[in-house]
């Protein structure tokens, strides 16, 4: 089956919207795909504002100091670990 041509996109947002509505198998022959390692790829970061009780922030900074890491890095690790744990738990539901 002949694959459709992938359109040109003017922005990442336009491309993201396109792929959210289209199946890539109509455009890409995945049977000939091969794995690659992108060693220097860094994840996209988004700055947020987070209000924490002063005592919690102080404790976080204390733990980070003991581990000799910046407290923001420690917080990101804690959050990532917890999110992965929650995603692995069968039947867990988020509270909205």
C-alpha positions in Angstrom: 0.0 0.0 0.0 1.3 3.4 -0.9 1.9 5.7 2.0 0.6 9.2 2.2 3.0 12.1 2.0 3.7 13.9 5.3 2.7 17.6 5.0 5.1 20.5 5.7 4.4 22.2 9.1 4.9 25.8 9.9 5.4 25.1 13.6 5.7 22.4 16.2 2.2 23.2 17.5 0.8 22.6 14.0 2.7 19.3 13.7 1.6 18.2 17.1 -2.1 18.9 16.2 -1.7 17.0 13.0 -0.3 13.9 14.6 -2.9 14.0 17.4 -5.5 13.4 14.7 -3.7 11.1 12.2 -2.3 7.6 12.4 1.4 7.5 11.6 1.1 4.1 9.9 -0.7 5.8 7.1 2.4 7.9 6.5 5.4 5.8 7.7 6.4 2.2 6.8 7.4 1.1 10.3 8.5 -2.3 9.1 11.7 -0.7 7.8 12.3 1.4 10.9 15.4 0.9 13.0 16.3 2.0 16.5 18.6 4.9 17.2 20.1 6.2 20.4 19.9 10.0 20.8 22.6 10.4 23.4 22.5 14.2 23.7 18.7 14.6 23.7 17.4 16.6 26.6 13.8 16.6 27.6 11.7 19.7 27.1 11.4 21.6 30.3 8.6 23.9 31.5 9.0 26.3 34.3 6.2 26.3 36.9 5.5 28.1 40.1 4.9 25.9 43.1 3.9 27.1 46.5 5.2 24.9 49.3 5.0 25.3 53.1 8.3 26.9 54.3 8.9 23.9 56.6 8.6 21.4 53.7 11.0 23.5 51.6 13.5 23.6 54.4 13.3 19.9 54.9 13.7 19.4 51.1 16.8 21.6 51.1 18.2 19.7 54.1 17.8 16.4 52.3 19.3 17.8 49.2 22.3 19.1 51.1 22.9 15.7 52.7 22.9 14.2 49.2 25.0 17.0 47.7 22.4 17.8 45.0 20.4 21.0 44.2 17.0 20.9 45.9 15.2 21.4 42.6 16.9 18.3 41.2 15.9 16.3 44.3 12.3 17.5 44.0 12.2 16.5 40.3 13.6 13.0 41.2 11.0 12.6 44.0 8.2 13.6 41.7 9.3 11.4 38.8 9.7 8.4 41.2 6.2 8.9 42.6 4.6 9.4 39.3 6.1 6.2 38.0 5.0 4.3 41.1 1.5 5.6 40.7 1.4 4.6 37.1 2.5 1.1 37.9 -0.2 0.5 40.6 -3.1 -1.4 39.0 -6.4 0.2 39.7 -4.9 3.5 41.0 -6.9 6.6 40.2 -5.9 10.2 40.2 -7.8 12.6 42.4 -9.1 15.5 40.4 
